[in-house]
Amino acid sequence: GRRRRRQKLPQEPREARVDSLSHDGRGVARIDGKATFIHGALPSERVMFRYTGKRKNHDEGEVVEVLEASEQRMTPACRYFGLCGGCSLQHLEAGAQIRYKEQTLMDAFAHIGKISPGRVLPPLTGSSSWGYRRKARLGVKHVLKKGKVLVGFRERSASFIADMDSCEVLHPKIGHALADLSSLIESLSISTRVPQIEVAMDDERCVLIFRILEPLTDEDREALLHFGSVRDFVIYIQDGGPDTVRPLGEAADLHYTLPDYGVELHFQPTDFTQVNSGINRQMIRQALGLLELEKKDRVLDLFCGIGNFTLPMATKAGQVTGVEGAEELVARASDNASRNGLENVSFHVANLYESLEQEPWLRQTCDKVLLDPPRSGAFEVLAHLPRMGAERIVYVSCYPGTLARDAAELVNNLGYRLVSAGVMDMFPHTAHVESIALFEKT
């Protein structure tokens, strides 16, 4: 068959009046009756933009000039904003960002779930929207034309690594070390064979996992260890699959504290942990407050990970059961319970997206449930909850679409009502929406 010709884009900038923000933080305008998503534009603004793409149902563009600026427009703090794809909302005032995320959540409830919460919870925000990120995966590329190694996030709408020397949303320890990391990798014999650096931080330490495609020489090893010693990084390497991650020197004992509950959670660099420790502590406090835990309560924590919610709940409830699909995380959660002297908690390995009828923990009863699923949501486990006697459910979500879908199932088919819901600014300056919702049995 004949190849479809790529539609030629107009070269002249076009004027537009922006009506709203899209789910990914782009301004939405209607041009000749067609939705146009414009990067860098904000609601109520009049802008000149140039087309970057044309599709059947919508077009795309980017701002060339702001003719009438929104009162909520800010000057981005990072000079790489617009080039780097890590952030999409630095040009929007912080309060407006969180209101936009709240509206995104409410729109998802209305349009996908056809429901609305009885109460909108006040948003959870941090003391600062900068330097918050403690987990990241940085791309690495030796670009011969530039004569340097690039370390950072990928460019917006491209697969290239952004040419950046710093990052304002990463914790300063790593965010202000990108140029030095670039120089370090340039000095290695395998400078063209290091595609990625994974970052994992606890309350104090920072681990860097270098993905390597060829073995290190003795000189490479010495250079990495020296860099770690001087800059106070713990160096790990990965030369194959996830099971090949290992320390180059001494291993790091990573852990974070939850002072409200007197517990400490230990984790490995590749374990899932929340990127924003300040918001994580607020989130746990809010979740437990919504559950209204008492010593007589039996609580079920699904998608429990290393015990981020499980252990704090065990300090308040009578019995807590944590369930997680990854065996290594369950082992870590059990170890964390032991370290903290919590004997009223048990853990189980189970794929929560498959048939669960034979699972022993399903034959138990529970009063309250904490759900903290990945982006795909928790639909497959919902029908079990009323059968187990769950009267109160707190659902922590990283994607409004699946929360709204699951909320509709709980409300319309399983006999619960959506009491309250709100957002948490886990990822400031991005369009990522973290939220929390409370359901009660009717």
N, C-alpha and C positions, 0 to 999 in steps of 0.2 A: 504494500500500500504506500501511497504517497505520504511523506512527512508533512505534518502540519507546520506551516510557516509561523515563526514567532512574530506576533503582532508588533509592528514598529511603534515605539513610544513617542508621544509628542515631545518635542524638544523645548518648546517655550514654556516657561513657568505659568501656572494657572492660579487664579485667585479663588479662595474658598472661605466660607463661614463655617466654623466647626461647631457641631451640635452637642457631642458627647464624647466619652472615652470608651474604647473597646476593652474587652477582657484582658488584653495584653498591653494596655496603656497607650494605645495610639488614638489620636484624635479622629473622630468620625464626621465626615461631611458628605453631603449628597450633591453630586455633580451630574447634571443632566438626568436626574432621577436615579442615579446609581451610587451605591455606598462606596466611599473612598476612604481608606484608612491611611492617615498621614502621621508618620513618625515625627515627634517633636512638637505637635500641635495640641492645644488644650481647649476645652469647651469654652464657648463664647468668643473665641479669638477669630480675627480675620487675618488670613495668612496668604502668602504666595508659596506655592509648592511645585515641585517637579515630579512627574510620574516616574516610579521605579518598577511598576508592574501593572499589567492589565489582565484580568481574569473574566470569566463569563459572568459571574455574579457580583464581582466587586473589583475595584482598582486599588492600587497602593501608591503611596508617594512619601516624600519627605519635605520638611519645611525648608524653604530658601530664605524667606524673610517674614518676620512677624509684623504685620501692619497695625493691628490693634491687639495689645497684649492683655491677657487675663490678669486680674488683680492677684491671682494665686500663683502666677509664674515666678520662679526663682532662678537665680544664676546657679547652674550646677557647680558643686564644690569640686568635682573631679574634672580635670582637663581632658580626660579621655571619654567623657560622656558623649554619646552619639557614635563614636567609633567602636568602643567596647560594648559587647552584648550583655554584660553582666547586670546592668541597671537599665531601667526604662522610664523612671519617674523622677529623676533628680531635678528636673525643671519644674516640678510641682511642689508647692508648699507642703510641709509634713502633715499638718492637720487635714489638708485637702486630700492627701494620699490615703489616709486612714478612712476618711468619709467615702472616698471612691471605692475602697475595698469593702466597706460595709454595704454600700449600694450594690456592689457585685454579688455579695452573698444574698441580699434580699431579693435581687432580680432572679437569682438561681432558684430560690424557694418559690417565687411566684410563677416563673415560666416553666420550670422543670417539675417541681413538686406540686404546684397549684395549692400551696399552703403558705402560711406566714406565722412567725413566732408570736406568742402572746406578749412577749417583752423583748426588746432589743437591749442586750447587755452593753454596758460601757466598754469601749475598746481597751485592750491592754497595749500599752506603749512603753518603750524603754526610756531611760534617762537621756540617751543619745542615740541618734540614728546612724552614727558612723562608727567604724571599727568594731562592729558587732560580730562579724562572721568568723567562726572558729573551725568550720569544716569547709573544704573546697577541693575541687579537682582542677588544677591548672594545666593548661596545654603548654607544650614546649616544642619549639621548631627552630632548627638552625637554618636561617635564610641567607643563602650565599649572596644574593643581590644586595641585601642590607649589610652584609658583613658582620652579622651578630646573631646571637641566640635570643629568640623572643620567648618570654615567660609571662603567661597571663590567661585571661579568658578569651574566648573566640570573639571575632568581630560580629557586630550586629548583622544578622541575615547573611552570614558568610561562614565558611569553614576555616578561614585564616585566623591565626593567632594575632590578637591586637598588639601593636607595638606600644608597650606601656612600661613605665618605670616604677609605677606605684598603683595602689588600689585603696580607695578611701573606705570601702565597706568591709574589707578584710581586717582582722585584728592587726593593729600597727606592727606587731612583731613580724608578721609575714607580709603585710600590705606594703611596708616601706623597705622590704628586702628584695623586691623583684629584680632590680638592676644588679644587685650583688649575686643573686642566683643565676642571672644571665651570664655574668662574668665567670662564675664557678663552672658552669656547664661548658662554656667556651674553652676552658682550660683542660677539659677531660679528653682522653684519647677517643672516646665514643660520643663526642659532642653531637653527632648527627643521629645517634641511636638512643636518645632519651626523649620519648614522646610525651611524658606526663609526670607531674609531681602531685601527689595527694597530700593534703594538709589535714592534720587532726590535732586539736588542742584540748587540754583540760583546763582547770582553773589557773594553771601556771605554766606547764610545759607545752612545747610545740614539736610534734613529730612531722618530718617530711619523708614521704615514701617516694623514692625515685624509681620509676618504671624504666627498666633497661632492656634493650634488645640484643646486647652483646655483653660478654663478661667484662668486668672491671679489671684494669691492670693494678698492680700494687700501688703505682703512683696515683691512679684515680681514687683508689680506696683511701689513701692517705689524705688526698685533697678534700674528699667529702668529710672525713672524720675531723680534719682540721677546721673546716668551715663550721661544722656543727659545734665544735668546742668553742671557737671564737664567738660565734653568733648565738650560742645557747639553743641550738636545735638538736633534736635526737634524730639521727639518720637511719632510715630503713631502706631496703631495696626490694624490688619485685622483678624477677626475671622470667616469670611464667604466669600461671593462673593465680587466683586469690590465695591459694594455699602456699605460695612461694614467698609471700611477704614475710620478711624477717629483719631483725636489727643488724646493722653493719657493725656496730660495737655493742654496748650495753643496751638492753631493752628498757623501754620507758614504762613505768608504773602509772598509767593514766587514770585519773579519777576526778570526780567532781562532787561537791558537797551540796546538800539541800538543808540549809540551816534550820528552816522551819520545822523539820521533822527529825533532825539529829541523825541523818543517814548520809552515807558516803557510797557512791557507786563507782566501781572500777570497770574499765572497758579497754578493749584492744583498739589500735588505730583504725582498723577497717570496720569496726562495729558502727551501726547507726546510732548517732546521738544528735540531739538538736543543735543547730548551728548557732543559736542565740541563747546563751546561758541565762541572761537576765530575764528574757521573756519566758524561757522554760520554767524558771522558778515561779513566776507569776501565774503561768498556765496551770501548773500543778496545784497551786494554792486555790485558784478559781475552780478547777475541776473537783477538788475535794470539798470545797464549800458548796458547790451545786449538788453533790451527792449526799450531803448532810449525813456523814458517816457516824455510826454509833457502835459501841462495843459488841452489840448483839448481831451486827450485820455480817452476812456472808456475801462477799464481793467477788465478781468475776472480771478479770482484766484480760481482754482479748487483743492480740497483736502487742504483747507486753514488752517485747525487746529485752533489754538488759534489766528491766525492773524500774524504769523511770517513774511510773505511776504506782506500780505494785508495792514497792517498799514504803513510800509515804503512806499509802492506804493501809498497810499492815500495822502502822503505828496507831491507827485510829479505829480500825474495824476488828471484829472477832476472828474472821477467817478470810483469807484472800487467795484466790486461785489465778495464776497467770498462765496464759496459753500463747505460744509463739511458734511459727513455722520453721525457724532456723535453729537447728540443734545447738550450734555453738553459742547462740544468744541465750538460750534456755540454761545452758551450763553456766554462763556468766551470771545470769539472774539468780540462779540457785546459790552460787558462790557469794554474790552480793548479800543475799538474805542471811547466809551463815556469818559473814563478816560483821554484819550489823546486829547479830543476835536475835533475829526475827524468826520465831519458830511457828508462827501462825500463818505461814504462807507456803504454798506448794506450786510447782511449775510442771507444765506438760508441753511436749512437742506435738504439734498437729498442723497440717495444712488446712487453713481455715477457708480455703476456696474449694475443697473437695468434700465428699460425703463424710459426715462426722458421726454417723449413727452408732458406731462401735466405741467411741471415745468414752473412757470412764468418767471424766469430769462432766460430761453431758448428763449423766444420771444423778448428779448432785442438784440441789436447789440453790438459788441465789436470790438475794434481796435487791442487789444493785449491780450495775454493769458499767465498766469503763471500756469504750471502744476507741482505739487509736490506729486506724488502718492506714495503709499506703494510699496513693492516689486512686487506685481502683476501687476503693470503698469496702463496705462490709456486708453487701447485700446477701451473700450466701449464708451468713450465720444468723441473720435477723430472726427468722422463723423459730429458732430454738429458744429465744430469750423469753417470750411469754410462757412457754411450756416449763421453763426452769423457775418461773415465779418472779421474774425481774419486775420490780415496781418502779424503778428509777434508773434511767440510762443517761450517761454523759458521753457524748460522741465528739471526739477531737478529730478535726478534718484538715487535710492539706489541699483539698480541691473542692470548691463549692458545688460543682456539677454532680459528683457522686454523693455528697452529703444530702443535697436536695432530693436526689433519686431515692436514697435510703430513707430519708425523712418521710417521703410520701408513702413508702411501704409500711413504715412503723405507724403512721397516723391513719392511713386509709384501710389497711388490711390487718394490722396486728393489735389494734386497740390502745394505742398511745396517743398522747397529745404533745405537741411541740410547745413547751412552756416558755423557753427563752433561747436566744442565740446571739452570738456576737463574734467580732473578729479580734485577732491578735496580730500585732505587727512584728511577726517573726523575721520577715525579710524586708526592712525598710528600703525604699527607692526602687523596688521591683514591683511587678504586678502580681506577685505570688500572694494568695489569700489563705491565711491560716485561720481556722474558726473553731468555735465550740458551741455545742447545742445540748439542751437538757430536755429529756422526754419523760413523762410520767404516765403510768397506766391509768386508763380512765375507768 
